Amino acid sequence: MIFIKSTNRIAVIILTANLPGGESHGYLKSPRSRNYHASVNPVWYGGTATTPAPESCPHCLNIGGSVARCGKIDNRNYDYPPNAVGGVLPPIIQACYEQGSIIDIESVLTAHHKGHFEVKACPITPGQVATQACFDSNPLAFVEDMFYGATFDPLYPERAYIPRTDFPGGMKTGPGGTYLFHHRYKLPDGLRGDLILLQWYYITANSCKPKGYDTYAWPNGFYPGDSIPICQIIPPDGRGVPEQFWNCAEVEIKVANGCGASSSPPAVLPSPKPTISLPTVTSTTTSTVAITSGATTTTISSTTTTTKYPNSNCAAYTGVCGRDKICANGMCCSQWGYCGTGEAYCGMCCQSGNCFGSPTSLRPTPSPTNLLPSTTSTSSTSGSTTLSNPTSTTSTLASTTGATMTTTSSTITTTTKTPNCASYTGLCGRDKLCAYGMCCSQWGYCGTGDAYCGTCCQSGNCIGNPNTPSTTSTSSTSGSSTTTATSSTTTTTTTSSFIGELVLNSSARCGTSELDAREHCKNVCSTNSDCEGGEFCWVVHKNYCGSLPQRVYQNPIQSSVITRCGVSEEMARTFCGEPCSWQCSKPGDSCIAVHSNYCGSSYTEVGGVTTPATTTSSTAVTTSNATPFAGITTSIPSTMPTLRPSLNPAAMPTTQSPTQPLITSKPTPPGGTTAPSPTQLLSAKPTTLPSPRTSSPIDSPPANSVAAAVEAVLEANKDDIDNKILLSQEPSMQWVPSTIYRYKDLLDGLRVMYNNGVANKYFFLGEDTPNGHLYGLVNIAAFLAQSMKETIQYNACDENSWDRINGKYPLSNSCGQLGQSYQDYKCSESDSYMECEVNKDMEITATTNAKWYGAPAPLFCGPKTKYPFTGIWDYIKECNKPWAMPPEFCTVYPGQKAGGFDNSSPFPNSAGRTDVEGCCFWGRGVIQTTGVCNFGKLNYYLGKRAHDEGRDSRYPNINFCETPDAICASEEHKELKWIAGMFYWVESVQSYNVGGWNYITELKKFVDNGMSGTSFIDSVSGIVNRGCHNPPCVTGDVDGKWERSSNFVKVLTVFDI
């Protein structure tokens, strides 16, 4: 409840909490369904590929069936359970059952609309989408109702019927009045597997009764009723009646006593003798790399051949892992055909991969397409050769261990530039690389044609160079070996592959996660069977795979930066645009929220791009413990320069590494750093902000160093402000980030109210004293603490209709609630020239309203010629009746589930009004601005009137008197909803000085005395909620005093002060 000061009266505005929803919703609680699991301890920021994307409404999956076997809500289809980085979540086993056993199923309904449950099963592989035919072929049989005693239906053995809410003895309930159910089902006898999907299905019976309800022997308290008709058509996707819900849970089903064993292969397994003689298995891998040093280009080719013979101590070797898979890079295939790492996979009888310590360990890992040369084969050699002179060198090795022989031959091609060319530096000009398709001329300029790509071309797609290398190839084996040697002459040129213009690609790709598949441009796939073991086929975000050289990351780490500069999201992400918060320094760039990426991680580029060796710092590249070319040490930059396409240079970064954030941020990677303290910020030079456009105070950081330090603290904690402070509560009682109130708009509003102010009053951001910056931060914390209680938690901007008269909601509540009249909130005589004139012809409908089941429609106003009188909002009216003749639907506002207008007779509000003429000045904003005086002042100082009368105007096109709804409705100026609240704050709170209690004085005392106790914030809550600093006032005690105090502590904690 908010009080806004005006002459001779106090305006009261109340926003009530969201009432519990009455929608028929439910979910599978145990074993946890995919959607319910995603709602338990949700991770709203900083999740990984194995973290479920947070689900705020686990009970809302009433679309499914033919479009989503596991249920769907909004854009979240749980056939493909989303993870926190935009991909598909790997399987998470929720329970293990023994084959053919009787299992427990626990269900929750958040509202009760009768009906029954069914459970079916389908064996799948990771990433596979189950078909309904598979589920239908494996129904579970209902056995027992543990709570209410439902009986078995021999005609429909899969059904577990639920009782009515008036069941004798009562229903078992959980938190929030939810209804609880516990049934037992029997698993199909022949079903078992490492990954079984259980499909939970709930169909309601309040709109119509499903087939078979007329033949079931209903126990006492179960029958839905004779007045409900039999359903004629059951919508296959859930769109229509009766309402249906789908969930899926991932479980495993084992043989008897199998659930006590680990699902992973054991570390040591028995060693049965093979019963048949196995053929030998031979694999060959060839790798090539080009190295340029000085005036010499050296190309090294390596071929590794491995022969695998049967080993009597290990299980049968098939050449693949499992039925038809190859393990992903870095993994091993165990004796039993599973991909993984560690002793159980890479130890005794390891079949393939980076095996160690076993008689069959020397097998090369297949090289992924277009990657750097594989370095995972193991070899032994004596001595070493260092490639330091431009001469031809051959290196050959072979080693034999157990039953495996590996032969590796290396071919090195040396190319020497002709001496009549200019000095070759490896770069173009002083420090540049040419774009794709271009060449660097002798003199250091990029271009095409003979002048650039001809004689003495330094790099790129060079042509016509008189370079004639010689090639020597040698093959040998150790021990009993045969050696052959050949010699040939070839012409080799060093080129940069032309890939062409950037083209967006959205093909599904293989990987261990969506991020891995996209950032490494892994192989294109259609299903999981197209991928190697340990990988899945991922639907990926749009990317430039195929247009740019493939990147190979060394120890990639997901970037914590979530907004970057660029001309598009794909460009900002791919080229690691500078981190940003609201604007960018390069013309044409925008600050864009980007998908997860590896920006900041070291990588090399492959795919035909020459890597120059001349760098300021070179280190040897090593991607495993094995050396790709025994006896040869090569020097390759650990972070290779990146070739960029020939696009707008101003919009492109010049280096691979992203620029540092403009303002110190508070990232949340593992082992993340904490934000700097306010004292450190003050003692240091103020943080540099983007260059402002002087025409807009939103783009202008505070010039005052104290205010700049305050803003820097906000910037350092902006993610926590968005994800821990600016939260709203869903009808499901879950807390989620508000969709209306966001940090960026808060900062914009603060800048307007600090730089411009309203009525010569400004938001207080501190002063130049030892604790000056803390004063500003505490003022913001007090403001946010009240805002969180008043509007943010309800995700509301417009005032809700909450005042009930004899249990009914008058439609004329827009004129005023609790006996007030908002259009009569006039200014004092001295300020009366600023107030709005009431236009009786104005017609406005509120932008926001409450969303509980049957919640009143948004407030509205209009002339008597259109609305001679108004009635009530009937919140219990059922409007969603598509089976009616004609069909009926809820159409008053989006998301409406019940309720409707009833204008059959006039019904007065608490002030006696039945019309809504001139009633357009209800409360709006984060702490709500109400009445003709306050909207008039906004217009006089910030809006169209200021512009029309020749004063500086921040919003010259907004007439706050004619369109007060701009505060909540404007998409261009989202900061207005904050400015409205800050205007109230500077008018009524910062200026408060009553009975010896001065707000600014008391704020300073609170800070200077160590910021302890609740006296200060409780007094502020009294001013905001009751109009006095020492409630109970005339109007009573503070509403939600404890919540406001807790909010205050929460904000101070996030600010780290």
Secondary structure, 3 states (H helix, E strand, C coil): CEEEEECCEEEEECCCCCCCCCCCCEEEEECCCHHHHHHCCCCCCCCCCCCECCCCCCCCCCECCCCCCCCEECCEECCCCEECCCCECCCCCCEEEECCCEEEEEEEECCCCCCEEEEEEEECCCCCCCCHHHHHCCECEEEEECCCCCCCCCCCCCCEECCCCCCCCCCCECHHHCEEEEEEEECCCCCCEEEEEEEEEEECCCCCECCCCCCCCCCCCCCCCCCCCECCCCCCCCCCCCCEEEEEEEEEEECCCHHHCCCCCCCCCCCCCCCCCCCCEEEEEEEEEEEEECCEEEEEEEEEEEEECCCCCCCCCCCCECCCECECCCCEECCCCCEECCHHHHCCCCCEECCCCCCCCCCCCCCCCCCCCCCCCCCCCCCCEECCCCCCCEEEEEEEECCEEEEEEEEEEEEECCCCCCCCCCCECCCECCCCCCEECCCCCEECCHHHHCCCCCEECCCCCCCCCEEEEEECCCCCCCCEEEEEECCCCCCCCCCCCCCCECCCEEECCHHHHHHCCCCECCCHHHCCECCEEECCCCECECCECEEEECCCCCCCCCEEEECCHHHHHHCCCCECCCCCCCCCCEEEECCCCCCCCCEEEECCCCCECCCCCCECCCCCCCCCCCCEECCECCCCCCCCCCCCHHHCCCCCCCCCCCCCCCCCCCCCCCCCCHHHHHHCCCCCCCCCCCCCHHHCCCCCHHHHHHHHHHHHCHHHHHHHHCEEECCCCCEEECCCCCHHHHHHHHHHHHHCCECCECCCCCCCCCCHHHHHHHHHHHHHHHHHHHCHHHCCCECCCCCCECCEEEHHHHHCCCCCCHHHCCCCHHHHHHCCCCCCCCCEECCCCCCCCCCCCCCEECCCCCCCCCCEEECCCCCCECCCCCCECCCCCCCCCCCEEECCCCCCCCCCCCCCCCCCCCCECCCCECHHHHHHHHHHHCCHHHHHCCCCCCCCCCCCCCCCCHHHHCCCCCCHHHHHHHHHHHHHHCCCEECCEEHHHHHHHHHHCCCCCCHHHHHHHHHHHHCCCCCCECCECCCCHHHHHHHHHHHHHHHCC
